[in-house]
Amino acid sequence: MSTVTASPLVYITGASSGIGQALAARYYRAGWRLALVARRSTELGAWVRSQGLAPERVAVYGADVRDIVAITDAAAPASPHRACPTW
């Protein structure tokens, strides 16, 4: 039996504002790693930096939730390893 030592990963869409951003802040404070997705990825990246979130725990992706292919593609780097990819 293997032991998981990495913190859990949460994938949040709509993370550039409102509930998505609030969830990102709360999960981060609770020790989770974040895969954050938003149409406005530039604004999301600026928010992540302004909050001082550690880049090894947060990955930002640009995608529109109305585009299932874009959302699936955004999830692909984090999904296979259950970890945030390195930039």
Biopython code that builds the backbone (N, CA, C, O; Angstrom):
import numpy as np
from Bio.PDB.StructureBuilder import StructureBuilder

atoms = [
    (1, "MET", "N", (0.839, -1.162, 0.000)),
    (1, "MET", "CA", (0.000, 0.000, 0.000)),
    (1, "MET", "C", (0.892, 1.236, 0.000)),
    (1, "MET", "O", (1.842, 1.322, 0.777)),
    (2, "SER", "N", (0.578, 2.207, -0.888)),
    (2, "SER", "CA", (1.367, 3.430, -0.937)),
    (2, "SER", "C", (0.711, 4.519, -0.095)),
    (2, "SER", "O", (-0.502, 4.528, 0.114)),
    (3, "THR", "N", (1.528, 5.409, 0.366)),
    (3, "THR", "CA", (1.030, 6.530, 1.149)),
    (3, "THR", "C", (1.109, 7.787, 0.306)),
    (3, "THR", "O", (2.153, 8.079, -0.278)),
    (4, "VAL", "N", (0.025, 8.530, 0.235)),
    (4, "VAL", "CA", (0.004, 9.770, -0.510)),
    (4, "VAL", "C", (0.526, 10.873, 0.405)),
    (4, "VAL", "O", (-0.024, 11.115, 1.480)),
    (5, "THR", "N", (1.602, 11.545, -0.037)),
    (5, "THR", "CA", (2.173, 12.601, 0.779)),
    (5, "THR", "C", (1.842, 13.986, 0.254)),
    (5, "THR", "O", (1.935, 14.965, 0.995)),
    (6, "ALA", "N", (1.456, 14.084, -1.015)),
    (6, "ALA", "CA", (1.116, 15.386, -1.586)),
    (6, "ALA", "C", (-0.253, 15.832, -1.096)),
    (6, "ALA", "O", (-1.139, 15.018, -0.834)),
    (7, "SER", "N", (-0.399, 17.133, -0.981)),
    (7, "SER", "CA", (-1.708, 17.651, -0.597)),
    (7, "SER", "C", (-2.685, 17.427, -1.742)),
    (7, "SER", "O", (-2.268, 17.285, -2.892)),
    (8, "PRO", "N", (-3.976, 17.393, -1.444)),
    (8, "PRO", "CA", (-4.966, 17.150, -2.497)),
    (8, "PRO", "C", (-5.006, 18.307, -3.496)),
    (8, "PRO", "O", (-4.578, 19.424, -3.206)),
    (9, "LEU", "N", (-5.527, 18.003, -4.666)),
    (9, "LEU", "CA", (-5.624, 18.965, -5.758)),
    (9, "LEU", "C", (-7.091, 19.262, -6.033)),
    (9, "LEU", "O", (-7.911, 18.347, -6.104)),
    (10, "VAL", "N", (-7.419, 20.537, -6.186)),
    (10, "VAL", "CA", (-8.769, 20.932, -6.572)),
    (10, "VAL", "C", (-8.684, 21.690, -7.893)),
    (10, "VAL", "O", (-7.780, 22.500, -8.098)),
    (11, "TYR", "N", (-9.631, 21.418, -8.781)),
    (11, "TYR", "CA", (-9.718, 22.041, -10.106)),
    (11, "TYR", "C", (-10.919, 22.970, -10.075)),
    (11, "TYR", "O", (-12.053, 22.511, -9.942)),
    (12, "ILE", "N", (-10.682, 24.284, -10.197)),
    (12, "ILE", "CA", (-11.759, 25.268, -10.070)),
    (12, "ILE", "C", (-11.885, 26.058, -11.365)),
    (12, "ILE", "O", (-10.927, 26.687, -11.814)),
    (13, "THR", "N", (-13.078, 26.023, -11.964)),
    (13, "THR", "CA", (-13.351, 26.851, -13.134)),
    (13, "THR", "C", (-13.998, 28.152, -12.667)),
    (13, "THR", "O", (-14.598, 28.212, -11.594)),
    (14, "GLY", "N", (-13.868, 29.183, -13.483)),
    (14, "GLY", "CA", (-14.429, 30.482, -13.108)),
    (14, "GLY", "C", (-13.692, 31.097, -11.935)),
    (14, "GLY", "O", (-14.291, 31.790, -11.113)),
    (15, "ALA", "N", (-12.395, 30.845, -11.857)),
    (15, "ALA", "CA", (-11.622, 31.222, -10.676)),
    (15, "ALA", "C", (-11.138, 32.671, -10.680)),
    (15, "ALA", "O", (-10.485, 33.095, -9.727)),
    (16, "SER", "N", (-11.442, 33.441, -11.727)),
    (16, "SER", "CA", (-10.924, 34.810, -11.777)),
    (16, "SER", "C", (-11.751, 35.801, -10.967)),
    (16, "SER", "O", (-11.320, 36.936, -10.766)),
    (17, "SER", "N", (-12.932, 35.395, -10.498)),
    (17, "SER", "CA", (-13.752, 36.309, -9.709)),
    (17, "SER", "C", (-14.830, 35.542, -8.950)),
    (17, "SER", "O", (-15.015, 34.340, -9.142)),
    (18, "GLY", "N", (-15.529, 36.257, -8.094)),
    (18, "GLY", "CA", (-16.695, 35.726, -7.407)),
    (18, "GLY", "C", (-16.452, 34.465, -6.600)),
    (18, "GLY", "O", (-15.454, 34.340, -5.891)),
    (19, "ILE", "N", (-17.388, 33.531, -6.725)),
    (19, "ILE", "CA", (-17.343, 32.291, -5.951)),
    (19, "ILE", "C", (-16.093, 31.479, -6.280)),
    (19, "ILE", "O", (-15.475, 30.906, -5.384)),
    (20, "GLY", "N", (-15.716, 31.425, -7.563)),
    (20, "GLY", "CA", (-14.525, 30.670, -7.944)),
    (20, "GLY", "C", (-13.276, 31.193, -7.251)),
    (20, "GLY", "O", (-12.453, 30.413, -6.771)),
    (21, "GLN", "N", (-13.137, 32.507, -7.200)),
    (21, "GLN", "CA", (-11.978, 33.112, -6.542)),
    (21, "GLN", "C", (-12.028, 32.879, -5.029)),
    (21, "GLN", "O", (-11.002, 32.604, -4.407)),
    (22, "ALA", "N", (-13.206, 32.986, -4.449)),
    (22, "ALA", "CA", (-13.356, 32.739, -3.009)),
    (22, "ALA", "C", (-13.018, 31.285, -2.670)),
    (22, "ALA", "O", (-12.363, 31.015, -1.664)),
    (23, "LEU", "N", (-13.464, 30.357, -3.508)),
    (23, "LEU", "CA", (-13.128, 28.946, -3.286)),
    (23, "LEU", "C", (-11.627, 28.712, -3.397)),
    (23, "LEU", "O", (-11.046, 27.972, -2.603)),
    (24, "ALA", "N", (-11.003, 29.345, -4.385)),
    (24, "ALA", "CA", (-9.556, 29.195, -4.551)),
    (24, "ALA", "C", (-8.829, 29.662, -3.290)),
    (24, "ALA", "O", (-7.930, 28.975, -2.803)),
    (25, "ALA", "N", (-9.207, 30.810, -2.768)),
    (25, "ALA", "CA", (-8.568, 31.336, -1.554)),
    (25, "ALA", "C", (-8.773, 30.394, -0.370)),
    (25, "ALA", "O", (-7.845, 30.138, 0.397)),
    (26, "ARG", "N", (-9.967, 29.893, -0.232)),
    (26, "ARG", "CA", (-10.270, 29.009, 0.910)),
    (26, "ARG", "C", (-9.511, 27.681, 0.803)),
    (26, "ARG", "O", (-8.917, 27.229, 1.782)),
    (27, "TYR", "N", (-9.529, 27.060, -0.370)),
    (27, "TYR", "CA", (-8.805, 25.796, -0.540)),
    (27, "TYR", "C", (-7.304, 25.990, -0.337)),
    (27, "TYR", "O", (-6.638, 25.147, 0.264)),
    (28, "TYR", "N", (-6.778, 27.106, -0.841)),
    (28, "TYR", "CA", (-5.347, 27.371, -0.675)),
    (28, "TYR", "C", (-4.998, 27.472, 0.811)),
    (28, "TYR", "O", (-4.030, 26.864, 1.268)),
    (29, "ARG", "N", (-5.783, 28.236, 1.556)),
    (29, "ARG", "CA", (-5.535, 28.377, 3.007)),
    (29, "ARG", "C", (-5.630, 27.037, 3.735)),
    (29, "ARG", "O", (-4.987, 26.835, 4.765)),
    (30, "ALA", "N", (-6.436, 26.125, 3.194)),
    (30, "ALA", "CA", (-6.600, 24.802, 3.819)),
    (30, "ALA", "C", (-5.485, 23.835, 3.393)),
    (30, "ALA", "O", (-5.479, 22.676, 3.810)),
    (31, "GLY", "N", (-4.541, 24.308, 2.562)),
    (31, "GLY", "CA", (-3.399, 23.478, 2.198)),
    (31, "GLY", "C", (-3.506, 22.726, 0.888)),
    (31, "GLY", "O", (-2.611, 21.950, 0.551)),
    (32, "TRP", "N", (-4.578, 22.934, 0.141)),
    (32, "TRP", "CA", (-4.755, 22.240, -1.130)),
    (32, "TRP", "C", (-3.880, 22.865, -2.217)),
    (32, "TRP", "O", (-3.491, 24.029, -2.129)),
    (33, "ARG", "N", (-3.579, 22.064, -3.246)),
    (33, "ARG", "CA", (-2.974, 22.568, -4.470)),
    (33, "ARG", "C", (-4.112, 22.959, -5.402)),
    (33, "ARG", "O", (-5.172, 22.335, -5.387)),
    (34, "LEU", "N", (-3.893, 23.994, -6.214)),
    (34, "LEU", "CA", (-4.961, 24.537, -7.046)),
    (34, "LEU", "C", (-4.637, 24.457, -8.532)),
    (34, "LEU", "O", (-3.535, 24.806, -8.955)),
    (35, "ALA", "N", (-5.592, 24.002, -9.310)),
    (35, "ALA", "CA", (-5.570, 24.118, -10.765)),
    (35, "ALA", "C", (-6.730, 25.053, -11.087)),
    (35, "ALA", "O", (-7.893, 24.657, -11.014)),
    (36, "LEU", "N", (-6.409, 26.293, -11.442)),
    (36, "LEU", "CA", (-7.421, 27.329, -11.622)),
    (36, "LEU", "C", (-7.632, 27.630, -13.095)),
    (36, "LEU", "O", (-6.674, 27.784, -13.853)),
    (37, "VAL", "N", (-8.900, 27.714, -13.493)),
    (37, "VAL", "CA", (-9.250, 27.935, -14.889)),
    (37, "VAL", "C", (-10.176, 29.140, -14.998)),
    (37, "VAL", "O", (-11.110, 29.295, -14.211)),
    (38, "ALA", "N", (-9.902, 29.993, -15.989)),
    (38, "ALA", "CA", (-10.765, 31.142, -16.241)),
    (38, "ALA", "C", (-10.556, 31.628, -17.664)),
    (38, "ALA", "O", (-9.486, 31.445, -18.244)),
    (39, "ARG", "N", (-11.590, 32.252, -18.222)),
    (39, "ARG", "CA", (-11.433, 32.889, -19.529)),
    (39, "ARG", "C", (-10.402, 33.995, -19.432)),
    (39, "ARG", "O", (-9.591, 34.191, -20.337)),
    (40, "ARG", "N", (-10.443, 34.715, -18.324)),
    (40, "ARG", "CA", (-9.537, 35.848, -18.121)),
    (40, "ARG", "C", (-8.312, 35.382, -17.335)),
    (40, "ARG", "O", (-8.118, 35.758, -16.179)),
    (41, "SER", "N", (-7.500, 34.566, -17.976)),
    (41, "SER", "CA", (-6.354, 33.984, -17.277)),
    (41, "SER", "C", (-5.313, 35.032, -16.875)),
    (41, "SER", "O", (-4.601, 34.848, -15.887)),
    (42, "THR", "N", (-5.217, 36.132, -17.636)),
    (42, "THR", "CA", (-4.273, 37.192, -17.271)),
    (42, "THR", "C", (-4.672, 37.811, -15.938)),
    (42, "THR", "O", (-3.830, 38.005, -15.061)),
    (43, "GLU", "N", (-5.958, 38.120, -15.786)),
    (43, "GLU", "CA", (-6.446, 38.687, -14.528)),
    (43, "GLU", "C", (-6.297, 37.677, -13.389)),
    (43, "GLU", "O", (-5.950, 38.045, -12.266)),
    (44, "LEU", "N", (-6.559, 36.417, -13.683)),
    (44, "LEU", "CA", (-6.424, 35.380, -12.668)),
    (44, "LEU", "C", (-4.974, 35.261, -12.210)),
    (44, "LEU", "O", (-4.701, 35.172, -11.012)),
    (45, "GLY", "N", (-4.052, 35.258, -13.156)),
    (45, "GLY", "CA", (-2.633, 35.199, -12.810)),
    (45, "GLY", "C", (-2.212, 36.388, -11.963)),
    (45, "GLY", "O", (-1.429, 36.238, -11.024)),
    (46, "ALA", "N", (-2.728, 37.575, -12.291)),
    (46, "ALA", "CA", (-2.411, 38.775, -11.506)),
    (46, "ALA", "C", (-2.950, 38.637, -10.084)),
    (46, "ALA", "O", (-2.282, 39.026, -9.126)),
    (47, "TRP", "N", (-4.152, 38.087, -9.945)),
    (47, "TRP", "CA", (-4.723, 37.891, -8.612)),
    (47, "TRP", "C", (-3.889, 36.896, -7.807)),
    (47, "TRP", "O", (-3.619, 37.120, -6.627)),
    (48, "VAL", "N", (-3.485, 35.808, -8.437)),
    (48, "VAL", "CA", (-2.662, 34.792, -7.761)),
    (48, "VAL", "C", (-1.377, 35.441, -7.244)),
    (48, "VAL", "O", (-0.991, 35.228, -6.094)),
    (49, "ARG", "N", (-0.721, 36.224, -8.084)),
    (49, "ARG", "CA", (0.522, 36.891, -7.665)),
    (49, "ARG", "C", (0.259, 37.909, -6.556)),
    (49, "ARG", "O", (1.032, 37.997, -5.602)),
    (50, "SER", "N", (-0.825, 38.677, -6.673)),
    (50, "SER", "CA", (-1.121, 39.701, -5.658)),
    (50, "SER", "C", (-1.424, 39.089, -4.296)),
    (50, "SER", "O", (-1.224, 39.729, -3.264)),
    (51, "GLN", "N", (-1.905, 37.851, -4.295)),
    (51, "GLN", "CA", (-2.210, 37.168, -3.038)),
    (51, "GLN", "C", (-0.989, 36.466, -2.449)),
    (51, "GLN", "O", (-1.032, 35.974, -1.321)),
    (52, "GLY", "N", (0.097, 36.424, -3.218)),
    (52, "GLY", "CA", (1.315, 35.766, -2.749)),
    (52, "GLY", "C", (1.195, 34.251, -2.702)),
    (52, "GLY", "O", (1.863, 33.600, -1.898)),
    (53, "LEU", "N", (0.347, 33.681, -3.561)),
    (53, "LEU", "CA", (0.176, 32.231, -3.579)),
    (53, "LEU", "C", (1.412, 31.570, -4.175)),
    (53, "LEU", "O", (1.936, 32.026, -5.191)),
    (54, "ALA", "N", (1.871, 30.513, -3.553)),
    (54, "ALA", "CA", (3.091, 29.823, -3.972)),
    (54, "ALA", "C", (2.904, 29.158, -5.332)),
    (54, "ALA", "O", (1.985, 28.358, -5.502)),
    (55, "PRO", "N", (3.768, 29.479, -6.311)),
    (55, "PRO", "CA", (3.604, 28.914, -7.656)),
    (55, "PRO", "C", (3.704, 27.398, -7.710)),
    (55, "PRO", "O", (3.164, 26.784, -8.630)),
    (56, "GLU", "N", (4.374, 26.784, -6.757)),
    (56, "GLU", "CA", (4.444, 25.311, -6.769)),
    (56, "GLU", "C", (3.129, 24.672, -6.331)),
    (56, "GLU", "O", (2.954, 23.460, -6.459)),
    (57, "ARG", "N", (2.203, 25.484, -5.813)),
    (57, "ARG", "CA", (0.901, 24.959, -5.393)),
    (57, "ARG", "C", (-0.244, 25.427, -6.272)),
    (57, "ARG", "O", (-1.382, 25.000, -6.080)),
    (58, "VAL", "N", (0.040, 26.307, -7.244)),
    (58, "VAL", "CA", (-1.039, 26.891, -8.045)),
    (58, "VAL", "C", (-0.657, 26.883, -9.524)),
    (58, "VAL", "O", (0.432, 27.319, -9.898)),
    (59, "ALA", "N", (-1.566, 26.380, -10.357)),
    (59, "ALA", "CA", (-1.415, 26.443, -11.806)),
    (59, "ALA", "C", (-2.623, 27.177, -12.372)),
    (59, "ALA", "O", (-3.754, 26.944, -11.946)),
    (60, "VAL", "N", (-2.380, 28.066, -13.334)),
    (60, "VAL", "CA", (-3.439, 28.875, -13.947)),
    (60, "VAL", "C", (-3.576, 28.480, -15.407)),
    (60, "VAL", "O", (-2.583, 28.364, -16.126)),
    (61, "TYR", "N", (-4.815, 28.275, -15.840)),
    (61, "TYR", "CA", (-5.106, 27.900, -17.220)),
    (61, "TYR", "C", (-6.180, 28.818, -17.793)),
    (61, "TYR", "O", (-7.109, 29.217, -17.091)),
    (62, "GLY", "N", (-6.045, 29.145, -19.058)),
    (62, "GLY", "CA", (-7.058, 29.931, -19.740)),
    (62, "GLY", "C", (-7.983, 29.030, -20.530)),
    (62, "GLY", "O", (-7.536, 28.284, -21.402)),
    (63, "ALA", "N", (-9.270, 29.094, -20.232)),
    (63, "ALA", "CA", (-10.268, 28.309, -20.967)),
    (63, "ALA", "C", (-11.655, 28.846, -20.647)),
    (63, "ALA", "O", (-11.889, 29.400, -19.573)),
    (64, "ASP", "N", (-12.557, 28.676, -21.582)),
    (64, "ASP", "CA", (-13.951, 29.084, -21.424)),
    (64, "ASP", "C", (-14.787, 27.841, -21.116)),
    (64, "ASP", "O", (-14.715, 26.850, -21.842)),
    (65, "VAL", "N", (-15.570, 27.890, -20.055)),
    (65, "VAL", "CA", (-16.364, 26.711, -19.668)),
    (65, "VAL", "C", (-17.387, 26.319, -20.729)),
    (65, "VAL", "O", (-17.902, 25.201, -20.705)),
    (66, "ARG", "N", (-17.683, 27.211, -21.643)),
    (66, "ARG", "CA", (-18.611, 26.864, -22.729)),
    (66, "ARG", "C", (-17.949, 26.004, -23.799)),
    (66, "ARG", "O", (-18.620, 25.477, -24.686)),
    (67, "ASP", "N", (-16.628, 25.866, -23.711)),
    (67, "ASP", "CA", (-15.860, 25.091, -24.693)),
    (67, "ASP", "C", (-15.302, 23.850, -24.002)),
    (67, "ASP", "O", (-14.252, 23.914, -23.362)),
    (68, "ILE", "N", (-15.992, 22.732, -24.129)),
    (68, "ILE", "CA", (-15.623, 21.502, -23.420)),
    (68, "ILE", "C", (-14.219, 21.033, -23.797)),
    (68, "ILE", "O", (-13.507, 20.500, -22.946)),
    (69, "VAL", "N", (-13.811, 21.216, -25.029)),
    (69, "VAL", "CA", (-12.468, 20.811, -25.445)),
    (69, "VAL", "C", (-11.425, 21.650, -24.703)),
    (69, "VAL", "O", (-10.424, 21.115, -24.224)),
    (70, "ALA", "N", (-11.654, 22.949, -24.609)),
    (70, "ALA", "CA", (-10.709, 23.830, -23.900)),
    (70, "ALA", "C", (-10.615, 23.456, -22.421)),
    (70, "ALA", "O", (-9.524, 23.460, -21.850)),
    (71, "ILE", "N", (-11.739, 23.138, -21.804)),
    (71, "ILE", "CA", (-11.742, 22.758, -20.384)),
    (71, "ILE", "C", (-11.005, 21.432, -20.199)),
    (71, "ILE", "O", (-10.213, 21.285, -19.269)),
    (72, "THR", "N", (-11.261, 20.482, -21.071)),
    (72, "THR", "CA", (-10.582, 19.183, -21.002)),
    (72, "THR", "C", (-9.079, 19.344, -21.210)),
    (72, "THR", "O", (-8.277, 18.734, -20.502)),
    (73, "ASP", "N", (-8.708, 20.166, -22.183)),
    (73, "ASP", "CA", (-7.290, 20.416, -22.431)),
    (73, "ASP", "C", (-6.624, 21.089, -21.240)),
    (73, "ASP", "O", (-5.477, 20.778, -20.919)),
    (74, "ALA", "N", (-7.321, 22.005, -20.582)),
    (74, "ALA", "CA", (-6.771, 22.690, -19.410)),
    (74, "ALA", "C", (-6.544, 21.721, -18.258)),
    (74, "ALA", "O", (-5.606, 21.896, -17.479)),
    (75, "ALA", "N", (-7.386, 20.708, -18.140)),
    (75, "ALA", "CA", (-7.265, 19.739, -17.051)),
    (75, "ALA", "C", (-6.190, 18.698, -17.307)),
    (75, "ALA", "O", (-5.662, 18.108, -16.364)),
    (76, "ALA", "N", (-5.865, 18.468, -18.553)),
    (76, "ALA", "CA", (-4.947, 17.378, -18.917)),
    (76, "ALA", "C", (-3.599, 17.416, -18.202)),
    (76, "ALA", "O", (-3.160, 16.370, -17.723)),
    (77, "PRO", "N", (-2.911, 18.568, -18.099)),
    (77, "PRO", "CA", (-1.596, 18.544, -17.442)),
    (77, "PRO", "C", (-1.640, 18.136, -15.971)),
    (77, "PRO", "O", (-0.698, 17.516, -15.479)),
    (78, "ALA", "N", (-2.702, 18.469, -15.271)),
    (78, "ALA", "CA", (-2.789, 18.165, -13.843)),
    (78, "ALA", "C", (-3.353, 16.771, -13.566)),
    (78, "ALA", "O", (-2.982, 16.141, -12.576)),
    (79, "SER", "N", (-4.227, 16.295, -14.415)),
    (79, "SER", "CA", (-4.946, 15.050, -14.140)),
    (79, "SER", "C", (-4.112, 13.777, -14.037)),
    (79, "SER", "O", (-4.290, 13.023, -13.080)),
    (80, "PRO", "N", (-3.216, 13.504, -14.974)),
    (80, "PRO", "CA", (-2.529, 12.198, -14.936)),
    (80, "PRO", "C", (-1.711, 11.967, -13.666)),
    (80, "PRO", "O", (-1.591, 10.833, -13.203)),
    (81, "HIS", "N", (-1.167, 13.008, -13.119)),
    (81, "HIS", "CA", (-0.280, 12.849, -11.981)),
    (81, "HIS", "C", (-0.892, 13.336, -10.673)),
    (81, "HIS", "O", (-0.265, 13.267, -9.616)),
    (82, "ARG", "N", (-2.123, 13.828, -10.762)),
    (82, "ARG", "CA", (-2.773, 14.389, -9.586)),
    (82, "ARG", "C", (-1.901, 15.444, -8.928)),
    (82, "ARG", "O", (-1.817, 15.530, -7.703)),
    (83, "ALA", "N", (-1.264, 16.235, -9.756)),
    (83, "ALA", "CA", (-0.342, 17.262, -9.249)),
    (83, "ALA", "C", (-0.334, 18.446, -10.189)),
    (83, "ALA", "O", (-0.634, 18.302, -11.374)),
    (84, "CYS", "N", (0.001, 19.597, -9.680)),
    (84, "CYS", "CA", (0.136, 20.772, -10.511)),
    (84, "CYS", "C", (1.402, 20.658, -11.352)),
    (84, "CYS", "O", (2.464, 20.312, -10.833)),
    (85, "PRO", "N", (1.296, 20.941, -12.628)),
    (85, "PRO", "CA", (2.498, 20.896, -13.463)),
    (85, "PRO", "C", (3.419, 22.056, -13.130)),
    (85, "PRO", "O", (2.988, 23.050, -12.546)),
    (86, "THR", "N", (4.666, 21.934, -13.494)),
    (86, "THR", "CA", (5.598, 23.038, -13.299)),
    (86, "THR", "C", (5.499, 23.962, -14.502)),
    (86, "THR", "O", (5.217, 23.522, -15.617)),
    (87, "TRP", "N", (5.731, 25.227, -14.270)),
    (87, "TRP", "CA", (5.689, 26.201, -15.359)),
    (87, "TRP", "C", (7.010, 26.321, -16.002)),
    (87, "TRP", "O", (7.171, 27.097, -16.944)),
]
sb = StructureBuilder()
sb.init_structure("model")
sb.init_model(0)
sb.init_chain("A")
sb.init_seg("    ")
for serial, (resi, resn, name, xyz) in enumerate(atoms, 1):
    if name == "N":
        sb.init_residue(resn, " ", resi, " ")
    sb.init_atom(name, np.array(xyz, "f"), 0.0, 1.0, " ", f" {name:<3s}", serial, name[0])
structure = sb.get_structure()
